[in-house]
Amino acid sequence: MALSTQEQSGHDTGRPSTSPQRSRLAALARSLARRRVPVFLLVAAFSVAAALFGGGVAEHLSSGGYTPEDSESARAERVLAEHFGAGSPNMVLLLEADAPVDRPELAEAGRKFTERVRGSSSVVFAESFWTAQDPSMRSGDGRSALVLVKLAGDEDEATGAAQDLVPEVTGEQGPFTVTATGEAPVNDLLEKQSQEDLTRAELLAAPLTLLILLAAFGSLVAASLPMLVGVVSVVGTLAALRLMAEFTDVSLFAMNITTALGFGLAVDYSLFIVTRYREELGRGLDVHGAIAESMRTAGRTVLFSALTVALSLAAMLVFPVYFLQSLAYAGIAVVVLAAAASLVILPAALALIGRRIDRLDVFAGLRRRLPGPRRDGAGFWHWLVSGVMRRPVLAGGAVAVLLILLALPFGHARFGLTDDRILPEGSSAQVASDTIREDFADASTSPVTVVLPGLDPVDRREDLERYARDLSRAEGTARVDGAAGSWAGGRLVAPPGPASAAYADGGGTWLSVVSSAGPNSAEGEEHVRAVRAVDTPSPALVGGQAAALVDTKSSLGERIPWAGAVIALSMFVLLFLFSGSLVVPLKALVLNVLSLTASFGAMVHIFQDGHLKWLVGDFVHTGQLEVTVPLLMFCVAFGLSMDYSVFLLSRIREEYLATGDNTRAVVFGIDHTGRLITAAALVVATVLAALATSQLSLLKLLGAGLALAVIVDATLVRGILVPAGMKLLGHVNWWAPRPMRKLHEKAGLRDA
């Protein structure tokens, strides 16, 4: 049902109309309204240029970026690539045959196939069961074998090489059926799948959003304005991503996440401004006066809200992984675009539409048969908030306990890095990797690598042998391969051979330490720690996927307090400048954290533990979460929660300043914004839930988790915890010491 003028209002409709107050935003709105035709022409030109410039942005985005570039494991990989032409393989080819692969004719075909792969200009090295004579590269039934390939370049270059090479070496290849997996082919599939998912999400979110806006406004004309601003914001987002990609690495997931965020915020901001405009018309202002007053009040709140979301996203900049940093830069740009689009386009559009804002009520027939909104102050939100404030301890306590209980599953969260299992179940790379995990448990597809750049393997052969022997005795080590031969359990199991030469180069050497545990497991992490604990004969660098996981978790963990401090301090300062209170910011921070509990608990219960998978669609259950996702979800969800806090607080504060009655202000503020905030939250939740239809588990997790956080915040937190807390604190809500009050009088965020 459409929002009535009274429900949209921050004032009683019976109060006398007043002229719009002067402010810079109001002056800007009047100027844009007067120049509406040039504004529309400029917006149209911008949209066309942005669409042309950003249309091919996917080709310029980067895969990977989940590990710190300055970590020990990353330095080890760089030294391996630069000095030894080696490193962890980033492509694995699974060759399956109808007969044992060690038969002479299959062995010959396997060697020729390996040589053909080696001959590619993008291949650094390629080793197979037949060339390395490594039995661990043959399956238990003897009918499958592996070819381990290192593609040249960084992650993006290796992905590009996989795009070209994989079609040439997969499928039916003589007596073999070949499937590709590994980091580079998986990244290639991720890029293609993310583009398909983006199209699906947009086709799903757009009509659902329009329906929500129609239900909220009851007018196709009014509903079309937020959609217009949302579309311009999305087009601008693509152009912003394309521009950023010229100067820095930008994650390929930025396109999916930021377009959803930009569209949702642009629609939300427009929803609040258009709603205020209808309210001001209802109070008797003329069109230009209503536009100016809407921008002075709702426009100011939009600016402040955008600032809070941007600062929350900026906290991700402290983490040294470009996956999070690029999403922070992109997210900040998108928030600015969404706010700017709302503040620039709407004054011109509203001036053009004028009083026709309520035309084309497509639900008019249905609305006549349904009861209209109550005008006696007894609507749902008034009833709910009044009941909560009569029993604030019982209501608030019950919800707080519920949210804390929902967070309990996060206590046993386990973290790993992305691998093939992020892909849809049944994809070729994912199936091949599952086969390798089951049939090639001892294969060195993801070894721990130890680089000794200053150790000459000839002059210090005894030191190298002693080190290899000690490494083979380390907990979790299955085998150690190097210039000193192969070692297991403290014994030499294979003397140095022709293949051992690959482990030495000039004055340095390196060793491949094959683990008995998977690289993305707690056991794999313990094995890395055991390897690093072994005394080295010279300075060493330990790398590999398991080492990258250890380094990433350590690096991110060290910076979490800094990110938390950035969010807490910036939000506290901004809310103080907005409200003039020291209590309101503290309470908002606590409630925002509580609003995220359900999402973090659900994250573990569904995506880690594998329960209730049917709620979000099928995915590969790995028993762990990607280590960067909780950080990304916290920063985004915290910003969105604070976004609604600002809108609600602005109306409560407005009424409190007018009446001095805390209880009345809270009931009035929530009652007269409840349905509006619910509609806004539904828009954002719908856009994010559309993201959860992705076939990629990382995007599915983000979409579902963020949608749940928004719904919980707009209902349980804003409807129950906020009024309960404000009732218990009473006038203390607005307390600040005298020096702080004077500071707010001088520097507070009043009319923009």
N, C-alpha and C positions, 0 to 999 in steps of 0.2 A: 504494500500500500504506500502511496506517495507520502512524503514528509509534508506535514502541514506547515503553514507559515509560523505558527506558534511553536511547533516542535523544532523548527530550524532556528528559531530565534534565540539570541542571548539576552533578550529583553522581553518584558511582558508586552504583548501587542496592545494593551490598553494604555501604555505610556505615550505621552505626546511625542510626536516626531520632532527631531532636531536636525539642524543642518549638519552636514558632514564636517568633521573637524579637519583642520589643515594638517598636512603631513607631506613629506617628500613622496611617499608612495601614492598618496591621493593626487598630488600634483602630476606625477608620472602617469597615473591612470587617466586623468583628464586629457593630458597631452596625447596619449595613445588613442583615446576615444575620438578626439578631434581629427586625428590623422589615420583613421581606420583603413582607408583604401591603400595608402602607401605601406602601412604596416602589413596588410595582407599580401601585397605584392612582394615585400621583402621576405616574409615568411615562406611564401610559395617558392621564391627563388632559392632561399636557403634549403628548403626541403628537396628540391630537384637536385641542387648541387651536392647535398649530403648523400642523397640516394645514389648518384652517379659515382661519387668518391668512395662511399662505404660499401657499395654493392658487392665487391669482391674481397671483403675484409677477411673471410675465412682462410684464404690462401696466404695471408700474411701473419696469422696467429701461430703461436708456438705450442708444441706439445711438451709435456714434462714440466720441469720447474718445481718439483716437490721436495728437493733436497738442497741444502746450502752449498753454494758454489765454492766457499772458502773452507769447507770441512776437510778433515784428513782424508776421508774416503774419496772426495772429489779430486783432491790433489794427487792421490794415488792413481786415479784413472787418467788424469792428464799426463803424468809422467810415463805411465805405461804406453799411452798412445803416441807420445812425442818421441820417446827414446827407444822403445822396444817394438813399436808397431803391434802392440798387443792390448790386452784388457779383457774385461768381461764381455762375452759375446752378446750382441744386441739383436741377433736374429738366429733362431734355431729352426732347422729344417728337419721335419720328421718324415723319414722314408719308410714306407710300408710295402712289403712284398708278399707273394703267395707261397714263398719257400724260404728256408733259412738264408739269411743275408751273407753268410760266410761261404756259400757255394761259389766255386770258381767263377762261373759266368756272372753271378750277382756281384761278387767282389770286384770284378773287372768293371762292370757297369757303375758300381758305386765310386770307384776311383776316378773314372772318367767324368762322372757327374760332379765330384768334388773339384776336379781340375777346371771344369767349365765355370763353376761358381767362383773359384779363385781368379779366373781370367777377367772378371768384371772390374772395371776401373774404380768402382766405389767400394770394393772389398779390400780390407786391410789383411785379413787372414781368414782361412776356412780350413777346418780340420774335421775329419769324419772318423767313424769307426774303422774304415779301411785304411786311411792314411796314418792315423795315430796308433793303430793296433791297440786300442783301449777297449777292453771288454765291457766297461761300464757304459759304453755308448751303443751297446746292443741290448735289445729288450730281453726279458726273461724267456720268452718263447722263441727267440732267435729270428723272428720274422720282421723286425723293425730295427732301424738304426738312425743315428743322429748325425747331422752336419752342423757344427757350431761355426757361426759367421760373425765377424766383426766388421761392421760397415763404418766407413770413414766419416769424420766430421762430428759436429755437436748433435744434440738431439734432433733439431730441425733438419739438418743435412742428412742424418741417418734415416729419418722418416721419409724424406724425399727420395733417397736412394732405394728404400724399400718399396716405395710406390712404383718405381721403374723395374726393379729386379724381381719382385715376388711373382708377377704374372709370367715371367720367363722361366722360372724354376719350379713352379708348383703345378699341381694337376698330374696328369699322366706323363711321366718322364721315363720312357723305356719300360723296364720291368717294375718300376716303382710308382706308387702314388704318393705325391709329396705335398705336405702341408707346412705352412710357415707360421711361426709364432715368435715370441720374444718381444723385447721393448719396441724396436722400430716398426715391425708389422702391426703390433697392437696400437701404437700411436697413430698409424695410418688409418686403421679401422675406427679409432676414436674420433678422428677428424671427420670422417664421412658420416658416422652415426650421429655426431652432435649436430650437424647441419640438418639431417633428417628430423631429429628430435625438435629442433628449433621451429621448423615449419609446422610440425604437428602441434606443438604447444601454442603457437600463435593462432592457428586455425581453430583451436579449441577455446582459448582464453577470450578472444575478441567477441564472439557472439554471446558468451556467458556474461562477460562484463557489461555488454550493452543491455542485456536483460536485467541485470542488477540495477543499473542506472535508471532504466525505465521504471522499475518497481519503486526506486527511491524518489525520482522526480515526477513520475506520472506524465512526462512530456517527452516526445521524441526530440524536440528542438533542444530542450535543456540537457537531455542525455547525450546528444551528439557532440556537445562542446567538450566535455572531458575526453571523449573518444578522439576528437580532432587533436587535442593537445597531446594525448598519449601516442598517437601515430607520429606526430612531429618529433616527439621525444625519442621514439625508437629509431627513426631515421637519423636523427642527430647522434644517437648512441653509436650506430654503426660507423658513422663518419669519425667520431671521436676515437673509437677503437682503431680505425685505420690510421689515423694521424699518430696515435701513440705507438703503434707498431713500427713506425718509421724511426723511432728513437730508442725504443727498448723492447725487450721480449714481453709479449702479452699472451697469457694463457688462452688456449682455444676455448676453454669453458667460459671465458669472460663474455663471449657473445651470447651464450644462453642465459647466464645469470644476470648480466647487466641489462639486457633488453627486457627481461621479465621485471627486474627491479625498476627500471626507468619507466616502463609503461604503467606499472602499478602505482608508483609515486605520482606520476603526472596526472593520472586519472583521479587519485586521491586529492591532490592539491586543488585540481580544478573543481572537484565535487564540493569542497568547502567554500571556495570562492563563489561559485555559481549559487550555492545554497544561501550564502550571505546576501548576494545580490537580490535574490527573490525576496528575502526577508526585508531588505531596505526598501524595495518597491512597495511591499505591503505596508510599510510604516509611513508611506506617503511621499518619499523622495522622488525627484524626477530621475530620468535614466542616467544622466551624467553624474548626478549627486549620489545615486545608488552605487554606481561603479566606483566612484571615489571613496565612499565610505566602506565598501566591501574590500577595497585594496588596503585602506588604512587599518582595518581590523583583521580580516581573514588573510589578507596579503602579508601583513606583518607576521602573523603566525606561521604562514607558509615559509617565509624567509628564515625564521628562527628554527622551524622544524627541519628544514633542509640543512641548516648548519649543524644541528645535533646529529642527524644521520651521517653527514659527511665526516664529522669528527669521530664518530664511532667507527666508521670504515677506515679512517686514517690510522687507527690503532694497529691495523694489520701491517703497516709500513715498518714496524719494529722487527718483524720476523724476516730472517735473511733467506727467504725462498721466493723466487719471482712469481710462483703461482699465486701466493697471497699478496705480494706487493703489486703485481699487475692488476689484480682484482680490486685492490684498494684505490689505485690511480683511476681505473676505469669506473669504479663505483662512485667516487667523488665527482668525476666529470659528469656522470649520468644524473646524479642528484642535482647538481648545478643546472644541468640542461632541463630537467623536469620542472624545477622551480622557475627558471627563467622563461620557459615556454608558457607556463601558467600565467605568470605575471605580465608577459608581453602580449600574448595572443588573446587572452580573455577580455581585457578592456576594449580592444578593437572589435572583437566578436560580439560582445554584449551591447556595444554602441550600435552595431549594425542591426541586431535583433530587436533591441529595445524592449517594449512590453509584450512582444510576441513570444517571450521565453516559455510560456506555459502552453503553447500551441501543440496540436497533434498528440493528444492523450490517447495512446493506443489501448489503454486498459480502462477507458472511461466506462464502458458497459459493465465490466466486472466490478469496478469501484462503486458504481451505483447500487449494486446488490450486496455489498459488504458494508459493515458498520464503519463509519468515519472515525477519525481520531478524536479521542476525548479532549474537550477543551476545559474540563473542570479540574485539571491538575491531577487526574487519577489514571494516567496511562500506565503501561507496564513498567517503564523505567522509574516512574515516580513511586509506584507501588513497591517495586523491588528495593530501591534505595531507602525509602522510608522504613521498610521492614528491617533492613540491615542496620540502620542507624538506631533503631530501637533496641537491638541486641547485637551490638558491634563485636563484643568478645566472642560470642557463640558463632556468629556468621563468619567473621574474619578468621577466627581460630580454626574452624572446620575446613575452610578453603586452604588456609596455609598448611595445615597438616596433610590435606589431600595432595597438594602440589609437592610437598617434601617427599611423601610416599612415592609419588610418580617418578621422582628423581632417583630413587634407590638403585634401580638397575645400572645407572651410570657408574656406581661404585666398583663394578667388576669389568669396566670397559677395557678392551685390549686394542692396541693400535699397530698398524702396519703401513706399508706403502702401496700405492696402486700397482696392480699387475693385470694380467689378462682377464682376471675374474671380474673386472669392472665392466667387461663386454656382456652383451646379452647371452644368456645360456643357450648353447648350441651353435654359437658362431665358430667358424673354422679355427681361429687362433685359440679360442678358449678350450675347445675340444682337444686340440693337439697338445696344449699345455697340461690338461688333465691326464692325457695318456702318458706324457713324459713323467709327471709326478707319480703315477701308479707303476709304470713299467721300467723306469730308468732312475730309481731312487738314488743310485750311487753316481750318476753321471755328473760331470763338472759343468753343468749349464749355468750355475750361479755360484762360482767358488769365491772364497775369501782370498783376495790377492794381497801379497806382501811384497812391497817394492823396497829394494836395498840399493839405491842409486850410487852409493859410495863404496860398495863391496865388490872387489874384483873376484869373480868365481874361480879364477885360476890361481892367483897368488894366495888367496885365503880359502882354499878348498876345504881344509879341515874345519875352519870356523863355519863355513856354509853347511857342511855335513852335520856338524853338531847342532846347528840351529834347526835344520830340517828334521833331525831326529827328535829334538825337543818339541817342535811344533806337532809332529805326528803323535806325540804322547798327550797333547793338550786335550782336555775334555771336549768331546764332540767332533774331533777330527777323524775322518775316515781315511784320508790319504793326502800326502804332500808330494807335489810334482815340481821339479826344478832342474837346474843345471847339475845338481848332485844326484840325479836319479829320482826314483819314487820311493817314498817311505810310508810305513804304516805301523802303528803300535811300537815305534822306536826302532824298527828294523828296516833295512834296505830291502825292498821287494822287487825292484827293477833297477839295474845299473843304468848310468847315463847312456843314451843312445843318440841317433841322429836328431830326434825331435827335441832333445835337451838343449840344443844350441839356441832354440827360440827363447830360452829363459835368460840369455846373457847378451849384453851389448856393451862393448868397450869395457869401461871400468865399473859396470853395475850389473845387477841381476834381479830377478824377481821369482817368487814362488806362488804356485796355485795350491791353496789349502781347501780340499774338498771336505765339506761338512756332512755329517750324518743327519743334520736337521735342515728343514726348509729355510730359505733366506728371510721369509716374512713370518717368522715365528719367534716366540720367546726363547726357544732352545737355540735358534740361530743367533739371537742377540747375545746369549750367554757364551756361545762359541766364539764370537768376535772378541768379547772381553777376555776370554781365556787365551786367545791368540795374542792379543795386545799385552797380556801379562807376562808372556815368555820373554826372557832376556834376549836382546838382539845384539849381534856382533858389530853392527853399525846402525846409524839412524835409519829408521824404517817408517814406511807409510802403509797402513792397512786399509784396503779398499774392498769393493764388491758390494752387492746389493744388501747383504745383511749388515755390513759396516755402515752403509749409507743410512739404513734405518736407525742404527744406534746413534749416529751423529746427528741425524735430523731430530730425533726425539730429545736428545740432549740440548741441541741448539734452541729448539722451540720452547722447551721447558724453562731454560734460563731467561727467556724473554717474555714469558707469560706475565710475570709481575709488572713488567714495564708497560705492556699493552693494557693491563688492568688499570694501572695508574693513569695512563693517558685518557682512557674512557672515563674513569671515576672523576678525575680532576676537571677535565673539560666539561663534563655534564654538570658537575656541581657548580662550577663558575657560571655557566650559561643559565642554569635554572635559577641561580641566585639573582643574576642580572635581570632575569625575566620576572621573577616573583617578588624579589626583595626579602625573601625568607631564607634562613639557614636550615630550617626543618624540612620544608618541602623538597629540596634537592636530596637530602639524605633518605627521606621516605621513598622518593621516586627511584633512587638507585636500588634500594632493597626490594621494592616491588617488581622492578624490571628483572632483577635476577630471579625472583620467584616465578615470573611469567615464563621463564625459559626451562623450568624444571621438567615439565611434561615432555618437551621436545627432546631433551637430552636423555631422559629415561626411555622414551620411545625409540630413540636412535639405537640404543643398545638392545632393547627388547626385540625389536623387529629386525634391524639390519645386521646386528652382530650375532644375536642368539637365534635368529631365524623364526621367531614366532609371528603369527598373524601376517604372513607374507601376502596373503590374498588381499589385504587392505590396499597395498601399493602396487600390486602386480609382481610377477615372478622376477627373480634375480638370482645370481649365484651367491649362495651363502658362504662366507669365508671365515666366520668366527672372529672377525676383527673389523675395526673401523679405519678408514684412511686417516692418518695422523693429523692432517691439516684441516679436515672437515669440521671438527668441533670448534676450532678457532674461527674459521670463516663463518660458521653458523652463529656463534656467539656475537661477533661484531655486527653482522647484518641484522640479526633478530633484536639485539639490544638497541640498535639505532631505530628500527621500526617501532619498537615498544615505546621508546622515548618520543617518537613522532606523535603517537596518540596521546601520550602524557601531556604534551605541549598543547594540543588542541583542547583537551579536556580542562587543563589547568587555566587556559586563557579565559574560558567561560566562567569557571568557578571564581577566579580572581576578579573578573569583571563584576560579577554579582556581589562578591564580598565587599569590594570597594564602594559599591552603590548602597549597600544595606548595613554592613558591619555585622551581619548575622552569619556565622560560620555554617551552622546546620542548614539554614535556608539556601545559602550559596551552593553547598554541595548537592543538595537535592535538586535545586533548580538547574545547576550546571550539568549534572548527569542526565536529568530528565529531558532537558532541551537539546542535548547532543547525543544521547544514547543511540537513537535510531540512526543518526547521521554517522557516528563513529562505527556502528555495526555495518552499515552499508559500505563505508570506506574499507573496513577490515575485510569484508566479504570480497571486495574487488581485489585487494592485494592477495588474499588467501586463494582466490580463484586463479589468479595469474601464476602464483607459486605452485598450486596444486597441478596446474597444467604442465609445469616443469617436471613434476613427479611422474608424468606419463612417459618420461624418457626411458629408453632401453638401456641406458648407462646407469649403473647402480649409484655412482657418485652424485649425479644430477637428481636421481630419484630420491636419494637420501636428503639432499639439500631442499628440494621442493617440498617434500612431505614434512620435514622438520620445521622449516620456516613457516609453512601454512599453519601447522598446529600451534606454533608459538604466537602467531598473529591472532588466531581465534581465541586461544586461552587469554591473551592479554586484553582483547576487546570485550570479553565476557566475564570470566571469573575475577580478573584483576580489576578492570575498570568498573565492573558492576557491583563487586562485593568488597574486595580488599581495600580499594581506594576510599569508598565512603566509610568503611569500618575504621580505618586508620585515622581519617580526618575527624570523625566523630570522637574517637578516644582522645585525640590531641587537642581538639577544640581550637581556641584562639592561639594556642601554642604553635599551630601550623604556620602562622604568619610571623613568628618571632624572629628577631634579629637584634643583636646589641646595637646601641646607639651609633657607634662609629660605622658599623656596617650599613645601618639605615641611611646615614649621611652619604656613604659611598654609593648606595643604590640611587639616592636622589640625584647624584651628579652623573653617574655612569650607567644607570639602569637602562634596560631596553624597553623604552616606552614606545611612543608613536614613531614609526620609521619615516 
